[in-house]
Amino acid sequence: MNWVRDREDPVLTIGKKGRFDDQHIFAPCVIRMGEEYWLYYAGSQNAVIAKGTYKPRTPLTEEQISRVRQNRDKDRLYQVGLAKSKDGVHFTRFGDSPVFSFGNGRTGIVTPSILRDANGGAVRVGGKLVMFFTGVDMPGDYKHDIYRTTSADGLKWSGPSPVLLPNAYACHVMKDGRLYQMWFVDVAKRPWVIRYAESRDLDTWTVEPKPCLVPQDQAWERGDKVLVYPSVLKQDGVFVMVYGSYWEGPEKT
């Protein structure tokens, strides 16, 4: 339970100016592909506060103000990038372009998540990897919905599926026998809670009415009343979930 940073340097930083990820990268998803580690992530250009959707918690620097002014008429649009590594620590970007975009010019892709088995390994269905992701209407109302896409080689991905779950964010999906199990964040209203859904075909999902986790047990969960980013493993018949929250204290955690 005690985690120690392996190194001070990041394994991946934002892209060079002009790249699709030159302003923001987040939500890494790592799988083993042969002898390499493949890291999928969401990246974007343009300032997140350019249109006033998000308010800064601390005063902006002159450099940040300049960036906001430069981007004030541009929408932030997330796309999925890929980086590769031999050791899981030193990653190199794959090419100069994203490997997956929604394709309509307005839906951003965040929190990419590959279908996994109970031990966390990537699972193929019909010989293809399955990636679930949250699509966000960036220029509009920022509605969050969960979709999926598939790929035989992990580089070329199919077009997005129809919406699988509305008002849903940051899912983790596991194949256990013939059953597909999903844990996701319900963002329909505050507080954000983590819910469970299951499927036999990856298209139709049945959501358990009662949340499986709500922000109430610990003080650090209650600051912004949200739970986020569930990740689940199954060991010796026991499901173990790691998740996050936002807490507003002397430092944001």
N, C-alpha and C positions, 0 to 999 in steps of 0.2 A: 504493500500500500504506500510505501515511501518512494517517491520518484525524485531522481536527481538529474539535472540537466547534463546532457552528454558533452556539450560545448557551448561557448558563448555566441559563436557565429550562427546565423540562421541557415537552415538547409536550403531555403529558397527566398529570394527577395523580389520586389516588384520589377517589372520589365523596364527596358530602356524607353526613353521618351518616344512616343509615337506607336508603341506596341499596344495591343488590346488590353494589357494588364499593367499599364504604367502608373496606375494610381492606387490600386487596391487588389490584394490577393487574400483569399481566406478559404476555410472549409476544405482542408486537404482530405483526400481519400486514397489510401495506399493499398495496392494489391501486389502479389508476387506473380510475375510473368516470366516463366523460364528461370534464367539466372539473374534477372533484374527485378528491382522494385519500381513500379510505376505509380506515380503520384498525380492524381487528377485534382484540379483545384478550380475555384471560381475566380476570375479576374476581370477587372473593368478599367475603363478610363473615366475621366471627368469627376468632379468633386461631389461627394455625397450630399453636401449641403448647398449645392449650386442653386437649387430651386427652392430652398427653404423647407424641404421635406423633413430634414433632421436639423435640430438646433445644437450648436456646439455647447459643451458643458463648461469649457474654459475659453477665455479670449483667444482669438486667432492671431497668429503671427502675421507680419506683413507679407511673407511669402505665401501663406495660406490664403490671405485675403486676395492676393494677386491671382492665385489659381482659381478661386471662386469666381472672380470677375471674368476671367478668361472663359470659364465654362458655364456661365450663367444661363446661356440659351441651349445648353446641351444636356440631354438626358443620360443618366448612368445606365449602362447596359452590360450585364455580366455575361461572360461566355466561359466555356470550359477549356482550360489549358492542360498540358501534360508535361511532366518532367520525369527523367529516368535516373536510376542509380544502381550501382553494383553492390554497394554496401549498406544502403538504406540511410545514409548520412549525407553523402555528397551527391546532390542532384543537379542534372543539367537539363535545361529546357529542350523539348522536342520541337524543333522548327520555330518559326517566328509567328505562327498563326494559331488560333484556337483549334482544337480538334472537334469541338461541337458547339453549335449555336442553335438557338431556337428556330431562327430563320424568318421571323416576321418583322424584325427591326424594332420591336418594342417590348418583347418578353425577355427578361433577364433570367439567367440560369444560376441558381445558387444551391449550395449543399449537395453536390453530386455524391451518390452513394451506390456502390456496386453490390449486387446480390451476393450474400455470403452463406457459408454453412455455419453450424453451431460453434465451430472453432475459429471462425473469422476468415477462412479461406474463400476465395472467389468461386462462385458456382456458375456453370454454364447451363443454359437451357436450349436444347436443340442445337448445341454446338456454339452458342453465342453468349457473350457476356451481357448482363442486363444492368443498366444504370438507371436508378431512380433519381429524380431531382425535383427541386421546387422551382416552378416557373412564376415569376413576379412581373406584373404589369407595371413596368417602370414609369412610363409617362402618365399613366392613369392613376388608379386608386391604390396601387401597391398590393392588390389582392394576391395571396399566396395559394397556389394549387400544386399538387403532386402529379408528375407525369413519369413516363419511363421511355427509354430508348435501348436499342440492342446493337451489338457489334461482334463480328467474327474475329477481328484482329485487334480490337481495342483502340483503333485509330479512326476508322470510318464508321460513323454511327447513323442509325436510321432516323427518320423524322420522328418528332415527338408523338407519343400516343395521345388519345383523348385524355381529358382530366380523369385521374383515378380517384383522387380525394380532394374536395374543395376546402379552402381555408385551412390548409395543412402545410407543415413546414418541417424540414430537417428530419427525414425519415431514415430508419435503419430497417433493412429487410433481410430475413433469414429463411432459408429453406431447411425444414426439419421433416424428413421423410417426404411425403407427398404434399405437405402443407407449407404454404408460404405465410410467414408471420411478419407483421410490420408494427414498429413503434414509431410514432410521429408526434409532432407538437401541434396541438389544436390552437390556432391563432384567431378563431372566430371572435373571441372576446377575451377580456382580462378576467381572471388571471389566465395566462397560457399554461395549459396542462399537457401531460403526455398521455396519449391514448394508444390502444392496441387494436389492430385490425388483422384479419386473416383472409386468405384466398386459396382457391384450388387451381386457378388458371392465370393469375397475375393481372387479370382485367377487372374482375368483380371482387370488391373488397367489402367484408362485413365488419363494421366497427362495433367494438364492445361499448355499450352505452355509458358505463361508469369509467372515469379516468383511472389509469393504473398508477399515476403519480401526480400529486398536486403540490404547490409550494406552501407548505405549512409546518413542516417538521423542524426546520433549522432556520436560524435568523438570517443566514447568508442567502437563503432562497427567497426571502420575502421582500427584499428591497424594491425591486421593480415588478414583483409578482409574476415572474415568468420562469418556466423551465424550458431548457433548450438542448438540442444536440444529443439525443439518446443514442447509445451504442451498446449492443447486447451480445453476450456470449452465453453459451450453455455448457456447464461443466458438472459432471456427475449428477445429471438430472436437475441441476439448479440453474436458473437464469440469473445472470449478473448484469446489471445495467450501470454504465457510467454516463453521467449527464452533467449539464451545466446550468448556471443561473447567472443573473446579473445582480450585483449588490453594490449599493452606493454607500461607501464608507469613506474613511480618510483617503483611501485609494480605491479606484474601481476594480473589482475582482470578478 
